[in-house]
Amino acid sequence: MENQAEHQYTVVVNHEEQYSIWPAGQSVPNGWRTVGQVGSKASCLAFINQAWTDMRPLSLRQRQKGEAA
């Protein structure tokens, strides 16, 4: 069995600003784009932990912002 630490991942984000990781070198699924962060699973998850500060989808955040105005 391969060592998980050797696998490289890339951070991806969708139109709702939801983050995930994807195996580096594989085609990114439709609706997702890379953000330029590539590394170990742990380093990619650490990046997401810092970047994704609001877990609500973008559409919900915008709707709630509009209701508050």
C-alpha atoms as an extended CHARMM CRD file, in Angstrom:
* protein
*
        69  EXT
         1         1  MET       CA              0.0000000000        0.0000000000        0.0000000000  PROA      1               0.0000000000
         2         2  GLU       CA              1.3460000000        3.4260000000       -0.9440000000  PROA      2               0.0000000000
         3         3  ASN       CA              2.2620000000        5.9810000000        1.6800000000  PROA      3               0.0000000000
         4         4  GLN       CA             -0.4240000000        8.6950000000        1.8910000000  PROA      4               0.0000000000
         5         5  ALA       CA              2.2440000000       11.3280000000        2.6320000000  PROA      5               0.0000000000
         6         6  GLU       CA              3.6740000000       10.8570000000       -0.8700000000  PROA      6               0.0000000000
         7         7  HSD       CA              0.4200000000       11.7360000000       -2.6580000000  PROA      7               0.0000000000
         8         8  GLN       CA              0.1010000000       15.2850000000       -3.9530000000  PROA      8               0.0000000000
         9         9  TYR       CA             -3.1700000000       17.1590000000       -3.9540000000  PROA      9               0.0000000000
        10        10  THR       CA             -4.4120000000       20.4750000000       -5.2620000000  PROA      10              0.0000000000
        11        11  VAL       CA             -6.9490000000       22.7430000000       -3.5890000000  PROA      11              0.0000000000
        12        12  VAL       CA            -10.0550000000       23.3860000000       -5.6610000000  PROA      12              0.0000000000
        13        13  VAL       CA            -13.0100000000       25.7320000000       -5.1880000000  PROA      13              0.0000000000
        14        14  ASN       CA            -16.4390000000       25.8550000000       -6.8160000000  PROA      14              0.0000000000
        15        15  HSD       CA            -18.7380000000       28.7370000000       -7.7750000000  PROA      15              0.0000000000
        16        16  GLU       CA            -20.2580000000       28.6760000000       -4.2760000000  PROA      16              0.0000000000
        17        17  GLU       CA            -16.7620000000       29.2160000000       -2.7990000000  PROA      17              0.0000000000
        18        18  GLN       CA            -16.7430000000       25.7520000000       -1.2370000000  PROA      18              0.0000000000
        19        19  TYR       CA            -13.2710000000       24.2140000000       -1.0040000000  PROA      19              0.0000000000
        20        20  SER       CA            -12.0270000000       20.6720000000       -1.4510000000  PROA      20              0.0000000000
        21        21  ILE       CA             -8.8830000000       18.7740000000       -2.3940000000  PROA      21              0.0000000000
        22        22  TRP       CA             -8.3150000000       16.8140000000       -5.5750000000  PROA      22              0.0000000000
        23        23  PRO       CA             -5.4810000000       14.4870000000       -6.5950000000  PROA      23              0.0000000000
        24        24  ALA       CA             -2.8180000000       16.5450000000       -8.3700000000  PROA      24              0.0000000000
        25        25  GLY       CA             -2.4060000000       15.6370000000      -12.0110000000  PROA      25              0.0000000000
        26        26  GLN       CA             -6.0190000000       14.5670000000      -12.4760000000  PROA      26              0.0000000000
        27        27  SER       CA             -8.5340000000       16.6340000000      -14.4110000000  PROA      27              0.0000000000
        28        28  VAL       CA            -10.5410000000       18.8930000000      -12.1300000000  PROA      28              0.0000000000
        29        29  PRO       CA            -14.2880000000       18.1230000000      -12.2190000000  PROA      29              0.0000000000
        30        30  ASN       CA            -16.6470000000       20.4980000000      -14.0190000000  PROA      30              0.0000000000
        31        31  GLY       CA            -17.6840000000       23.3870000000      -11.8020000000  PROA      31              0.0000000000
        32        32  TRP       CA            -14.4100000000       23.4210000000       -9.8740000000  PROA      32              0.0000000000
        33        33  ARG       CA            -11.1860000000       25.3750000000      -10.4190000000  PROA      33              0.0000000000
        34        34  THR       CA             -7.7550000000       25.1880000000       -8.8480000000  PROA      34              0.0000000000
        35        35  VAL       CA             -6.5590000000       27.9280000000       -6.5100000000  PROA      35              0.0000000000
        36        36  GLY       CA             -2.8290000000       27.3310000000       -6.9610000000  PROA      36              0.0000000000
        37        37  GLN       CA             -2.1600000000       25.3980000000       -3.7540000000  PROA      37              0.0000000000
        38        38  VAL       CA             -0.5270000000       22.0030000000       -4.3490000000  PROA      38              0.0000000000
        39        39  GLY       CA              1.0560000000       19.7890000000       -1.7210000000  PROA      39              0.0000000000
        40        40  SER       CA              0.4540000000       17.0100000000        0.7450000000  PROA      40              0.0000000000
        41        41  LYS       CA             -3.0470000000       16.2750000000        1.9610000000  PROA      41              0.0000000000
        42        42  ALA       CA             -2.2160000000       17.8700000000        5.3040000000  PROA      42              0.0000000000
        43        43  SER       CA             -0.8380000000       21.0790000000        3.7780000000  PROA      43              0.0000000000
        44        44  CYS       CA             -3.8250000000       21.4310000000        1.4460000000  PROA      44              0.0000000000
        45        45  LEU       CA             -6.2720000000       20.8920000000        4.3000000000  PROA      45              0.0000000000
        46        46  ALA       CA             -4.3810000000       23.4650000000        6.3940000000  PROA      46              0.0000000000
        47        47  PHE       CA             -4.7040000000       25.9580000000        3.5210000000  PROA      47              0.0000000000
        48        48  ILE       CA             -8.4490000000       25.2950000000        3.3080000000  PROA      48              0.0000000000
        49        49  ASN       CA             -8.7870000000       25.7100000000        7.0650000000  PROA      49              0.0000000000
        50        50  GLN       CA             -7.3460000000       29.2330000000        6.7820000000  PROA      50              0.0000000000
        51        51  ALA       CA             -9.0300000000       30.2460000000        3.5130000000  PROA      51              0.0000000000
        52        52  TRP       CA            -12.5520000000       28.8790000000        4.0460000000  PROA      52              0.0000000000
        53        53  THR       CA            -13.6970000000       30.9570000000        6.9960000000  PROA      53              0.0000000000
        54        54  ASP       CA            -17.4390000000       30.9420000000        6.2630000000  PROA      54              0.0000000000
        55        55  MET       CA            -18.8830000000       27.5160000000        5.5170000000  PROA      55              0.0000000000
        56        56  ARG       CA            -22.1270000000       28.8900000000        4.0780000000  PROA      56              0.0000000000
        57        57  PRO       CA            -22.4080000000       28.7110000000        0.2760000000  PROA      57              0.0000000000
        58        58  LEU       CA            -21.8830000000       32.0470000000       -1.5070000000  PROA      58              0.0000000000
        59        59  SER       CA            -25.5200000000       32.2000000000       -2.6650000000  PROA      59              0.0000000000
        60        60  LEU       CA            -26.7610000000       31.8560000000        0.9220000000  PROA      60              0.0000000000
        61        61  ARG       CA            -24.3450000000       34.5130000000        2.2030000000  PROA      61              0.0000000000
        62        62  GLN       CA            -25.4810000000       36.9170000000       -0.5100000000  PROA      62              0.0000000000
        63        63  ARG       CA            -29.1660000000       36.2250000000        0.1730000000  PROA      63              0.0000000000
        64        64  GLN       CA            -28.7150000000       36.7440000000        3.9130000000  PROA      64              0.0000000000
        65        65  LYS       CA            -26.7440000000       39.9280000000        3.2970000000  PROA      65              0.0000000000
        66        66  GLY       CA            -29.5990000000       41.2310000000        1.1160000000  PROA      66              0.0000000000
        67        67  GLU       CA            -32.1900000000       40.4070000000        3.7800000000  PROA      67              0.0000000000
        68        68  ALA       CA            -30.1910000000       42.2850000000        6.4150000000  PROA      68              0.0000000000
        69        69  ALA       CA            -30.0910000000       45.4760000000        4.3110000000  PROA      69              0.0000000000
